[in-house]
């Protein structure tokens, strides 16, 4: 069955539902890429909600059209220096980026397992890229989970260095730094 989705800006009223959606997404959709220890250590630390994005109005939720109470996915972008992580992550950098020289950060895209493999991740990503472009950014970057790498590669992101993030439980979470130049992706390819 084909579904259409409505994307809106997340609010603080969404926080409890977003945290639940993120945990379900990580536990179900990342279990082939990460061990239980990696997921346990990463949830609410690296893989979690950054409420600064809600304050900045750069975090979004996706609902199936006509079902506003159902959170099918979420994701955002940021004009701040923090690459990835939740409210509890160390090394947060709240300084603003310069769209003329810096890349916007694509942040925390998660899809509820019941809505996976329906193009929702791509839709949320495009919504985030479009919003960042309206703010003047022409380059994007992210710290992608291993689970997200295939989608982001299909959407024009180039893999960079692997980043190993130390977790509170002693595990290490590998993520991949990925970048995309919007201008070059819009040029015709011969």
Secondary structure, DSSP 8 states (H G I E B T S, - for coil): ----EEEEE--GGGHHHHHHHHHHHHHHHSTTTS-HHHHHHHBTTTBS--HHHHHTT-EEEEEETT-TT---EEEEEESBS--S--TT-SS----B--TTTS-EEEEEEEE-GGGTTSSHHHHHHHHHHHHHHHTT--EEEEEEETTTHHHHHHTT-EEEEEEEEE-TTS-EEEEEEEEEEHHHHHS---
